[in-house]
Amino acid sequence: MRRRAFVHLLVFCFAATVAANPQNRDPLPSWNDGKSKQSILAFVREVTNVGSPAYVPPAERVAVFDNDGTLWTEKPIPAQLAYLGDRVKARSPQHPEWKDLQPFKAALEDDLGTLAQFGMLELQNLIVVPDAGLTVEEYSAEIREWLLTARHPRFHRLYTECVYQPMLELLNLLRASGFKVFMTSGNGVDFIREFSEPTYGISREDVIGSNVEYEVRPSPQGLELARRAGIGFVNNGEGKPLGIFLHIGIRPIMVAGNSDGDLAMMQFAAAGLHPALTMVLHHDDADREYEYDEGAEEVLKEAAQHGWTVISLKKDFKRVFPEGSLR
């Protein structure tokens, strides 16, 4: 209750400041004015104000964002799953058995509904088998090539054009305010690192994700690192706070996610010594993007109980995608 009252006080103080200074430049122009925008701006203002009791030193201003469904669209299936489906199709002539074996069968038939229902255990072979043996450089090159042409099935835009413009503005605001911004995702870290910096301004070394097993093997040039047919670390659910701690070493003071897989990292951030802003992106706009609560039931329930900031895609986003995209 103390945290909730404190955040409400920040919002009130910020609103009063803006009213008194109408010439202030809006750092979040693609956000509609409302509680979510005010909460974000008030929080950033207070934790960066040396005279504020909520002041946080720059070294501890850590913000962590989920990717799928938080920074870009995740429906009808996550982008990496679409990539894996295309890889299976490319490799299928050498593997006729895949046409009767799930999840390869669903990928070959473009059965997105079935693919979306599979969990990590069921998708393991789809994730590791087609690219097993590739060096990390070969795998990176294939991802970059795919991203140049692969398009979202509904919006008919490159996946890197299906990012949320309001969230891009928030990332820029945080960097300008002395925050260190990280990304955490259940998807493969090697996949995300190929677009994180040009798309979000998040450097490769600031990406936390799942990984396959690797092997070090000799090559004519010396040693090389190659992918193996096994899953290593899964950065989802309780794996997210573990990944954050192992990678960063401190609790974030700002986190954003959209699904139950992000709940543990939100609870981790909320339990820190500093005031924390915990944000849940709620997909409730079927016209401009998608509308669904499936897979987010628990995190929305927790958000209501603890007064976390629930960002309504329909109400809070003035626009969804950047200029030049469909929406």
C-alpha positions as CSV (number, residue, x, y, z in Angstrom):
1,M,0.0,0.0,0.0
2,R,2.9,2.4,0.8
3,R,4.3,1.8,-2.7
4,R,0.9,2.4,-4.4
5,A,0.4,5.6,-2.4
6,F,3.9,6.8,-3.3
7,V,3.4,6.3,-7.0
8,H,0.0,8.1,-6.9
9,L,1.8,11.0,-5.1
10,L,4.4,11.1,-7.9
11,V,1.6,11.2,-10.5
12,F,-0.1,14.1,-8.8
13,C,3.1,16.1,-8.4
14,F,4.0,15.6,-12.1
15,A,0.6,16.6,-13.3
16,A,0.9,19.8,-11.3
17,T,4.3,20.5,-12.7
18,V,3.1,20.1,-16.3
19,A,0.1,22.3,-15.7
20,A,2.4,25.0,-14.4
21,N,4.9,24.7,-17.3
22,P,2.9,24.1,-20.5
23,Q,5.9,24.7,-22.7
24,N,7.6,21.6,-21.5
25,R,8.5,19.3,-24.4
26,D,6.6,16.1,-24.5
27,P,9.1,13.2,-24.6
28,L,6.3,10.7,-25.2
29,P,4.3,12.2,-28.1
30,S,2.8,8.9,-29.3
31,W,1.2,8.3,-25.9
32,N,-2.3,9.6,-25.0
33,D,-2.4,11.7,-21.9
34,G,-3.6,9.5,-19.0
35,K,-2.6,7.7,-15.9
36,S,0.0,5.4,-17.6
37,K,1.9,8.2,-19.2
38,Q,1.7,10.4,-16.1
39,S,3.0,7.5,-14.0
40,I,6.0,6.9,-16.3
41,L,7.0,10.6,-16.5
42,A,6.5,11.2,-12.8
43,F,8.6,8.1,-11.9
44,V,11.4,9.1,-14.2
45,R,11.4,12.7,-12.9
46,E,11.5,11.7,-9.3
47,V,14.2,9.0,-9.5
48,T,16.5,11.4,-11.4
49,N,15.9,14.4,-9.2
50,V,18.8,14.7,-6.7
51,G,16.6,16.5,-4.2
52,S,13.9,13.9,-4.3
53,P,13.5,11.3,-1.5
54,A,13.0,8.8,-4.4
55,Y,16.3,9.7,-6.1
56,V,18.3,6.7,-7.5
57,P,22.0,7.1,-8.5
58,P,22.7,6.5,-12.2
59,A,24.5,3.2,-11.6
60,E,21.3,1.8,-10.1
61,R,18.9,3.1,-12.7
62,V,18.3,-0.2,-14.5
63,A,15.3,-0.8,-16.7
64,V,14.4,-4.2,-18.2
65,F,12.0,-4.8,-21.0
66,D,10.5,-8.0,-22.4
67,N,10.5,-8.2,-26.2
68,D,7.6,-10.2,-27.7
69,G,4.3,-8.4,-26.9
70,T,6.1,-5.6,-25.0
71,L,8.3,-4.0,-27.6
72,W,6.9,-5.5,-30.8
73,T,3.9,-7.6,-31.7
74,E,3.9,-11.3,-30.8
75,K,0.8,-12.5,-32.6
76,P,-0.1,-14.7,-34.4
77,I,3.2,-16.3,-33.4
78,P,6.5,-14.8,-32.2
79,A,9.0,-13.8,-34.9
80,Q,11.5,-16.4,-33.9
81,L,9.0,-19.1,-34.3
82,A,8.2,-17.8,-37.8
83,Y,11.9,-17.9,-38.5
84,L,12.2,-21.5,-37.3
85,G,9.3,-22.4,-39.5
86,D,11.0,-21.0,-42.5
87,R,14.2,-22.9,-41.6
88,V,12.3,-26.1,-41.4
89,K,10.9,-25.6,-44.9
90,A,14.3,-24.9,-46.3
91,R,15.7,-28.1,-44.7
92,S,12.7,-30.3,-45.3
93,P,13.9,-31.9,-48.6
94,Q,16.7,-33.6,-46.6
95,H,14.2,-34.7,-43.9
96,P,11.1,-36.3,-45.4
97,E,10.2,-37.7,-42.0
98,W,9.3,-34.2,-40.8
99,K,6.0,-34.1,-42.7
100,D,4.5,-36.5,-40.1
101,L,6.4,-35.4,-37.0
102,Q,5.3,-32.5,-34.8
103,P,6.1,-29.7,-34.4
104,F,7.8,-29.9,-37.9
105,K,4.5,-30.9,-39.5
106,A,2.8,-27.7,-38.2
107,A,5.6,-25.6,-39.4
108,L,5.6,-27.1,-42.9
109,E,1.8,-26.7,-43.2
110,D,1.9,-23.1,-41.8
111,D,-0.4,-24.2,-39.1
112,L,0.1,-21.2,-36.9
113,G,-2.6,-22.1,-34.4
114,T,-1.0,-25.4,-33.6
115,L,2.5,-23.9,-33.4
116,A,1.3,-21.3,-31.0
117,Q,0.0,-24.0,-28.6
118,F,3.3,-25.8,-28.2
119,G,5.4,-25.2,-25.1
120,M,9.2,-25.0,-24.9
121,L,9.6,-28.8,-24.4
122,E,7.4,-29.6,-27.4
123,L,9.3,-27.0,-29.5
124,Q,12.7,-28.1,-28.5
125,N,13.5,-30.1,-31.7
126,L,12.2,-27.3,-33.9
127,I,14.5,-24.9,-32.1
128,V,17.7,-26.9,-32.1
129,V,17.6,-29.5,-34.9
130,P,17.5,-27.5,-38.1
131,D,20.5,-25.4,-37.3
132,A,22.6,-27.8,-35.2
133,G,26.2,-27.8,-36.2
134,L,26.2,-24.2,-37.6
135,T,28.8,-21.9,-36.2
136,V,27.5,-18.9,-34.3
137,E,28.7,-16.7,-37.2
138,E,26.8,-18.8,-39.7
139,Y,23.6,-18.7,-37.6
140,S,23.9,-15.0,-37.2
141,A,24.2,-14.4,-40.9
142,E,21.1,-16.5,-41.6
143,I,19.0,-14.5,-39.1
144,R,20.1,-11.2,-40.6
145,E,19.3,-12.4,-44.1
146,W,15.8,-13.6,-42.9
147,L,15.1,-10.3,-41.2
148,L,15.7,-8.4,-44.4
149,T,12.7,-10.0,-46.2
150,A,10.4,-11.8,-43.7
151,R,7.1,-10.0,-43.3
152,H,4.4,-10.1,-40.7
153,P,1.4,-12.2,-42.0
154,R,-1.2,-9.6,-41.1
155,F,0.6,-6.2,-41.4
156,H,2.7,-7.2,-44.4
157,R,5.7,-5.3,-42.9
158,L,9.1,-6.4,-41.9
159,Y,9.1,-7.7,-38.4
160,T,11.4,-4.9,-37.4
161,E,8.8,-2.4,-38.5
162,C,6.2,-4.0,-36.2
163,V,7.7,-2.4,-33.1
164,Y,5.6,-0.1,-30.9
165,Q,6.4,3.5,-31.5
166,P,5.3,4.5,-27.9
167,M,7.8,2.0,-26.4
168,L,10.6,3.3,-28.7
169,E,10.0,6.8,-27.2
170,L,10.1,5.4,-23.7
171,L,13.4,3.7,-24.3
172,N,14.8,7.0,-25.6
173,L,13.5,8.9,-22.6
174,L,15.1,6.4,-20.2
175,R,18.5,6.6,-21.9
176,A,18.3,10.4,-21.9
177,S,17.5,10.2,-18.2
178,G,20.6,8.1,-17.3
179,F,19.0,4.7,-17.3
180,K,20.7,1.6,-18.5
181,V,18.2,-0.3,-20.6
182,F,18.3,-4.1,-21.0
183,M,16.1,-6.5,-22.9
184,T,15.0,-9.9,-21.5
185,S,13.2,-12.5,-23.6
186,G,12.2,-16.2,-23.6
187,N,13.4,-16.3,-27.2
188,G,17.0,-17.2,-28.2
189,V,19.5,-14.6,-27.2
190,D,21.5,-15.2,-30.4
191,F,18.3,-14.4,-32.5
192,I,17.5,-11.2,-30.6
193,R,21.0,-9.8,-30.7
194,E,20.9,-9.6,-34.5
195,F,18.2,-6.8,-34.4
196,S,18.3,-5.4,-30.9
197,E,20.6,-2.5,-31.5
198,P,19.4,-1.2,-34.9
199,T,15.8,-1.7,-33.9
200,Y,15.8,-0.6,-30.3
201,G,19.2,0.9,-29.6
202,I,19.8,-1.9,-27.1
203,S,23.3,-3.3,-27.6
204,R,24.1,-7.0,-28.0
205,E,25.7,-7.3,-24.6
206,D,22.5,-5.9,-23.0
207,V,20.3,-8.7,-24.2
208,I,19.3,-11.5,-21.9
209,G,17.6,-14.5,-23.5
210,S,17.4,-18.3,-23.7
211,N,20.2,-20.2,-25.3
212,V,20.9,-23.6,-26.9
213,E,23.9,-25.7,-26.0
214,Y,27.2,-24.9,-27.8
215,E,30.4,-26.7,-28.4
216,V,33.9,-25.4,-28.9
217,R,35.6,-27.2,-31.8
218,P,38.8,-26.9,-33.8
219,S,38.8,-25.2,-37.2
220,P,41.5,-24.3,-39.8
221,Q,41.5,-20.8,-38.3
222,G,41.8,-22.0,-34.7
223,L,38.7,-22.6,-32.5
224,E,35.1,-22.0,-33.4
225,L,31.8,-22.0,-31.4
226,A,29.0,-24.1,-32.9
227,R,25.4,-24.8,-32.0
228,R,24.4,-28.2,-30.6
229,A,21.0,-30.0,-30.6
230,G,20.1,-29.2,-27.0
231,I,18.5,-26.5,-24.9
232,G,20.7,-24.7,-22.4
233,F,19.1,-22.0,-20.3
234,V,15.4,-21.0,-20.6
235,N,14.9,-17.4,-19.8
236,N,11.2,-17.4,-19.0
237,G,9.1,-17.4,-15.8
238,E,11.4,-17.8,-12.8
239,G,14.3,-17.9,-15.2
240,K,13.9,-14.2,-15.9
241,P,15.0,-12.9,-12.5
242,L,17.8,-15.4,-12.5
243,G,18.9,-14.2,-15.9
244,I,18.7,-10.6,-14.8
245,F,20.8,-11.2,-11.7
246,L,23.4,-13.3,-13.5
247,H,23.7,-10.8,-16.3
248,I,23.3,-7.4,-14.5
249,G,23.9,-8.1,-10.9
250,I,21.2,-5.8,-9.4
251,R,17.5,-5.5,-9.3
252,P,15.9,-3.3,-11.9
253,I,13.9,-0.3,-10.8
254,M,11.7,-0.4,-13.9
255,V,10.4,-3.5,-15.7
256,A,7.9,-4.0,-18.5
257,G,6.2,-7.1,-19.8
258,N,2.9,-8.5,-21.0
259,S,2.6,-12.1,-20.0
260,D,2.6,-14.5,-17.1
261,G,6.2,-15.4,-18.2
262,D,7.2,-11.9,-17.0
263,L,5.5,-12.1,-13.6
264,A,8.5,-13.4,-11.7
265,M,10.8,-10.6,-12.9
266,M,8.1,-8.0,-12.0
267,Q,7.9,-9.5,-8.5
268,F,11.7,-9.4,-8.3
269,A,11.8,-5.7,-9.2
270,A,8.9,-4.8,-6.9
271,A,10.7,-6.3,-3.9
272,G,13.8,-4.0,-4.2
273,L,14.9,-1.3,-1.8
274,H,14.2,1.5,-4.3
275,P,10.7,2.4,-5.5
276,A,10.0,0.5,-8.7
277,L,7.7,1.1,-11.6
278,T,6.2,-2.2,-12.9
279,M,4.4,-2.0,-16.2
280,V,2.1,-4.5,-17.9
281,L,1.2,-4.0,-21.6
282,H,-2.4,-5.1,-22.0
283,H,-3.3,-6.1,-25.6
284,D,-6.9,-4.8,-26.0
285,D,-7.0,-3.3,-29.5
286,A,-8.2,-5.8,-32.1
287,D,-8.4,-3.1,-34.8
288,R,-4.9,-1.7,-34.6
289,E,-3.1,-4.8,-33.3
290,Y,-4.6,-7.7,-31.3
291,E,-6.9,-8.3,-28.4
292,Y,-6.1,-11.1,-26.0
293,D,-5.7,-11.9,-22.3
294,E,-4.7,-15.6,-22.8
295,G,-1.3,-16.2,-21.2
296,A,-1.6,-13.0,-19.1
297,E,-4.3,-13.9,-16.6
298,E,-2.0,-14.1,-13.6
299,V,0.1,-11.0,-14.4
300,L,-3.0,-8.9,-14.9
301,K,-4.4,-10.2,-11.6
302,E,-1.2,-9.3,-9.8
303,A,-1.1,-5.9,-11.4
304,A,-4.6,-5.1,-10.1
305,Q,-3.7,-6.3,-6.6
306,H,-0.5,-4.4,-6.3
307,G,-1.3,-1.2,-8.2
308,W,1.1,-1.8,-11.0
309,T,0.8,0.3,-14.2
310,V,-1.3,-1.5,-16.8
311,I,-0.7,0.1,-20.2
312,S,-3.7,-0.2,-22.4
313,L,-2.7,-0.5,-26.0
314,K,-6.1,0.8,-27.1
315,K,-6.3,3.7,-24.7
316,D,-2.7,4.7,-24.0
317,F,-1.1,4.4,-27.5
318,K,-1.9,7.3,-29.7
319,R,-0.3,5.3,-32.5
320,V,0.9,1.8,-32.5
321,F,3.7,1.4,-35.1
322,P,6.2,3.9,-36.4
323,E,5.5,6.2,-39.3
324,G,5.7,4.3,-42.6
325,S,4.0,1.2,-41.1
326,L,0.4,0.3,-41.6
327,R,-0.8,1.6,-38.2
